[in-house]
Amino acid sequence: MTETRSQSRSQSSAEVELLSFRLAEQEFSVDIMSVREIRGWTRATPLPHSPPFMRGVINLRGTVLPVIDLASRLGMPAVAGDARNVIIVVHAAGQSVGLLVDAVSDILALPRAELQPPPDLAADSAHGYVQALTIVDGRMIRVLDLSAVLPPCHTEVA
C-alpha cells in the first residue's frame, strides 16, 4: 500500500494539468490549479486611470473582480468582448482576477518533462509572461506565468 501511494505521488508530481485557451490565432495555457471558474462574457465596468489592458471590474457573487484583457496585456490586439468570449477566473499571487480570452480549448494532462523553457529573446516583451512551451498534436502551446501576467496587488482602499 505504501509503494502504491508513493508511486501515485511521483506520477502526479511528474504530470501537470493545464487549461488551454485561444487568443487571436495563438494558444496559451495556465496551470489548472490556479483556475477557479470559467464564465461567459460579462460587460465590465471601466475604472478611471487604469492601465489599457484592464477592462474594468465585474460583480462575481458579491465580490468585485478585476478583469484583464489578456491579449492586450500580452501586446496583442484587444479581445472584442462579446458573447463568444469567456472570462477565466484565476487565483495567483494572492489575488483573484478574471482573464478575458477568445475561447477555452481543452484541459491537457502532460508530463512535466514535455515542458520546455522559452528561448531567451531580449527584444520579446511577452517573454517574461511565458514560463514554458509545449507541443500538443502539432500545436505550439505557451504556458503563462500568472504571477508575471497579473498586475501588482493593491490592498489599500482610499
N, C-alpha and C positions, 0 to 999 in steps of 0.2 A: 504494500500500500504506500509506503514512504517513497519507494522508487517511482511509482506512477505519479505522485504529487510533484516530485522534483522534476520529472520529465515534462510534466504539463507546464510547470513554471518556466522551464528553459525554453519550451516551444513557444509559449506566449511572449516571452521577452525577445525571442528571435523573430517575431512577426509584429507588424504594425498594421492597424486598420485606418484607412484614410477615406474621407468623404471627398469625392471628386466633383468638380463643377466647371462650367464654362464661363469665360469672359471673352467676348468677341469670338474669335475662332480658336482661342487657346484654352488649354485645360490646366487647371490648378487643383490643389487638394489641401486639406487640413487634417490634422490628427482627429479622428472621430471622438476621442475622449474629451476634446475641448468643445464639441458641438452640443448645445443644449436643446435646440429645436430648429426645425425648418418651417418657415411660414410663408404664405403668399405675400405678394407685394401689398404694402400699406403706405399710403402717402405720408411722408414725414413732414413735420413742422420745422421749417428752417429756423436756425438761430443766427442772430446778427454777429458779425465779426468771426464767424467760424471758418476754418480752412476750406478751400474749394472742394476737397474730397468728402467733406462732412455734409450728408444730405439733410440732416436735422435729427429730430427725435420722434419716437412713436411711443404710444402707451401700450405697454406689454403687461396686461393683468395688474394694472395699478402702479407699475414701475416705469419710470422714464428711461427709455433705451435709446442711446445714440445709434444712428445708422450711418455707416461709411459706404460710399460708392467705391467698391474695391477696385474697379477698373481705373477710376480716376486716381486713387491712391497709388496705383502701380504705374502711373504715367501713360495710361491708355485712354482712348475716348470714353467719356462717361456713359454709364448704363442709362437707357432711356427711362426706366422706371414706369413699367406698365404691367398689366395683368399677367404677362408671360414671365416676368422676373420673380425671383424669390429672395427672401432675406434669411440668411443663415445666422442664427443666434449662437454666438460663441462666448466662452468664458476663458480668459487667459490674462496673465499678468495682473490678477486681482480685480479684473473688471469684466462686465458683460457688455457686448457690442453686437449690433446687427451688421452683417456684411451683405450688401446688395450685389447680387450676381445675376447673370443671364439665366442660368438653369443649373439644377443639380443633375449630375450624370450617374454616379454609381457609388457603391461602397466597395472599397478594394481591401483585400487582406493580402499583404505581401511580406515576404521575408525581408528583414532589415538589410540583409546583405545586398538586396537589389536596389537600394537607395544609394545614389552616387552624389558626391558633393558637386555643386555647380562650378563651372570654370571661373577662374579669378579674372574678371573683366573690370578693370578700374573705371572705365567710362560708363558702365552699366549701372544706372542709379537704382534699378529694381533688384540688383544682385543681392543687396543686404536683406531683402524680403524673402528670398528663396533659400531654404536650408538644404534642399536635396532635389534631385531629379530621378525619375524612373521612367521606364518604357513599359507600357502595358498594351498588348495587342497592336503593336506598331505605333502607338500614340505616346508622344512625349508629355509627361505629366510633371508639373512643378509642385513641390511640397513647400507650402508657405511657412515661414516662421512668424506665428501670430504675435509674439511679443515685440517683434520689429515692426509689423504692419500697424498694430494698434497705436493710436496717439497716446502720449503720456497721460496717466490718470490724475485728474484734479479733483480732490475730495472737498475742497473748501467751498462753501456757499456764502456769497457776499450778502 
